[in-house]
Amino acid sequence: MTANSSPPVEPDADGTAVGALLAGAVAGTPDADGERKALAAYRAARDSGALAAPPRRRDDWRAGDISPAGD
């Protein structure tokens, strides 16, 4: 993992600093090397079967079977 080279940003009441950081993050061009590494990591996880595992119950936030009241 690489060290964060970004300067620290102090939080402000109106959120402009956060908005500026987010805007900068989405405006940039994707790093080709980072994209290649992310894709390789995804493919390695997929090929190892890690992505085929069912979600853990605590990670599955879908609504369960809901029966009408009185049943």
Backbone bond lengths (Angstrom), bond angles and torsions (degrees), N, CA, C in turn:
res aa  C-N    CA-C-N  psi(-1)  N-CA   C-N-CA  omega(-1)  CA-C   N-CA-C  phi
1 M - - - 1.440 - - 1.516 108.23 -
2 T 1.290 117.36 140.45 1.456 120.95 -179.19 1.506 110.30 -93.35
3 A 1.313 115.58 155.49 1.460 120.72 178.76 1.522 109.15 -73.80
4 N 1.303 115.52 150.10 1.463 120.92 178.65 1.513 108.45 -76.62
5 S 1.309 117.46 119.74 1.457 121.19 -178.82 1.524 112.09 -95.58
6 S 1.319 117.57 1.42 1.452 120.83 179.77 1.516 110.32 -77.97
7 P 1.320 116.86 142.62 1.466 118.45 176.94 1.519 109.66 -69.94
8 P 1.336 117.21 150.58 1.462 118.89 178.97 1.523 110.79 -64.70
9 V 1.303 115.31 146.41 1.467 120.42 -179.76 1.517 107.42 -116.87
10 E 1.316 115.27 125.29 1.460 120.43 178.08 1.520 108.80 -77.96
11 P 1.331 117.27 135.52 1.470 118.64 177.25 1.516 110.56 -67.39
12 D 1.290 116.04 145.17 1.455 119.87 176.37 1.519 108.85 -126.67
13 A 1.309 115.22 159.95 1.467 121.07 -171.95 1.523 112.55 -63.36
14 D 1.309 118.04 -36.33 1.468 118.90 -174.83 1.530 113.84 -93.93
15 G 1.331 117.94 -1.51 1.456 120.52 175.23 1.518 115.16 79.03
16 T 1.327 118.54 11.99 1.466 119.06 -177.54 1.522 112.00 -65.99
17 A 1.332 118.06 -34.70 1.462 119.92 179.73 1.524 110.07 -65.11
18 V 1.317 116.91 -42.84 1.458 120.82 179.25 1.523 109.92 -65.19
19 G 1.311 116.50 -42.73 1.461 120.48 178.50 1.516 111.86 -60.83
20 A 1.324 116.16 -40.40 1.467 119.84 179.32 1.522 110.58 -66.13
21 L 1.329 117.33 -40.35 1.463 120.13 178.16 1.525 111.50 -64.57
22 L 1.320 116.09 -43.54 1.466 119.12 179.49 1.522 111.25 -65.25
23 A 1.311 116.63 -41.53 1.466 119.71 178.63 1.520 110.72 -61.94
24 G 1.324 116.79 -40.39 1.453 120.59 178.23 1.513 112.44 -66.53
25 A 1.332 115.89 -35.14 1.461 119.68 -179.20 1.518 111.98 -68.19
26 V 1.312 118.14 -39.54 1.457 120.11 -177.48 1.517 112.65 -86.23
27 A 1.320 117.65 -15.58 1.461 120.20 -177.92 1.520 112.20 -83.61
28 G 1.319 117.08 -20.57 1.455 120.33 -175.67 1.516 112.95 -74.05
29 T 1.314 114.51 162.99 1.459 121.44 176.03 1.523 107.93 -85.47
30 P 1.327 118.42 135.08 1.458 119.93 179.84 1.524 111.21 -59.00
31 D 1.304 115.31 140.33 1.458 122.33 177.18 1.528 107.62 -74.32
32 A 1.316 117.95 122.20 1.466 121.58 -176.50 1.529 111.20 -62.08
33 D 1.330 117.65 -39.42 1.455 120.05 -179.73 1.523 110.51 -68.82
34 G 1.330 117.40 -41.18 1.461 120.77 177.62 1.520 111.62 -64.18
35 E 1.315 115.94 -40.50 1.464 120.41 178.34 1.531 110.50 -63.80
36 R 1.319 116.46 -41.21 1.465 121.27 179.29 1.529 110.33 -63.50
37 K 1.346 116.92 -43.05 1.465 120.98 179.92 1.527 111.13 -65.94
38 A 1.325 116.89 -41.44 1.464 120.34 -179.99 1.523 110.68 -64.44
39 L 1.312 116.69 -42.66 1.460 120.43 178.97 1.525 111.10 -65.48
40 A 1.336 117.21 -40.43 1.462 120.50 177.90 1.528 110.73 -63.83
41 A 1.339 117.34 -39.99 1.462 120.75 178.86 1.524 110.62 -66.16
42 Y 1.326 117.21 -40.89 1.466 120.66 178.05 1.528 110.40 -62.88
43 R 1.306 116.41 -45.97 1.470 119.81 -178.72 1.523 111.15 -64.65
44 A 1.337 117.74 -38.79 1.462 120.60 178.14 1.526 110.28 -64.04
45 A 1.331 117.33 -41.87 1.465 120.77 178.56 1.526 110.57 -65.56
46 R 1.328 116.51 -42.53 1.463 120.39 179.44 1.519 111.05 -63.36
47 D 1.332 116.60 -45.18 1.453 120.45 -177.30 1.525 112.54 -69.15
48 S 1.330 117.32 -25.34 1.468 120.13 179.36 1.523 111.31 -81.54
49 G 1.331 117.06 -7.97 1.450 120.75 179.41 1.519 113.59 91.68
50 A 1.308 117.64 0.73 1.467 120.75 -177.05 1.527 111.78 -63.75
51 L 1.306 118.00 -30.85 1.463 120.43 -176.87 1.521 111.81 -84.73
52 A 1.316 117.53 -10.32 1.466 120.53 -179.79 1.522 111.98 -87.91
53 A 1.319 116.24 -11.92 1.463 119.92 -178.81 1.529 109.57 -67.39
54 P 1.340 116.77 143.05 1.462 118.71 177.48 1.532 109.92 -67.60
55 P 1.312 117.60 152.94 1.469 119.00 179.99 1.523 110.51 -66.25
56 R 1.319 115.29 146.95 1.456 118.97 174.68 1.525 107.87 -66.88
57 R 1.314 116.82 148.41 1.459 120.53 -177.49 1.525 111.04 -55.66
58 R 1.310 117.66 -41.38 1.468 119.68 -178.01 1.532 112.31 -70.52
59 D 1.338 117.30 -17.34 1.456 120.54 178.59 1.527 112.84 -96.07
60 D 1.324 116.87 -9.74 1.464 121.36 -179.25 1.522 108.44 -93.59
61 W 1.317 116.12 102.98 1.464 121.21 -174.74 1.513 112.27 -94.59
62 R 1.319 117.64 8.05 1.457 119.37 178.53 1.527 109.57 -66.16
63 A 1.307 115.50 150.43 1.459 119.72 178.00 1.526 108.92 -63.88
64 G 1.320 115.61 136.38 1.454 119.98 178.22 1.509 110.24 -78.91
65 D 1.320 115.92 -171.66 1.468 120.13 176.38 1.520 108.69 -66.41
66 I 1.300 115.76 117.03 1.460 120.75 -179.71 1.516 107.80 -108.57
67 S 1.312 115.38 118.56 1.469 118.69 178.55 1.521 108.30 -100.66
68 P 1.319 116.77 149.55 1.464 120.01 179.98 1.527 110.66 -61.28
69 A 1.321 116.62 150.16 1.456 121.17 179.58 1.512 109.83 -60.35
70 G 1.321 116.10 140.26 1.446 120.38 178.79 1.514 113.50 95.99
71 D 1.322 118.46 -7.93 1.469 120.17 178.82 1.502 110.49 -88.86
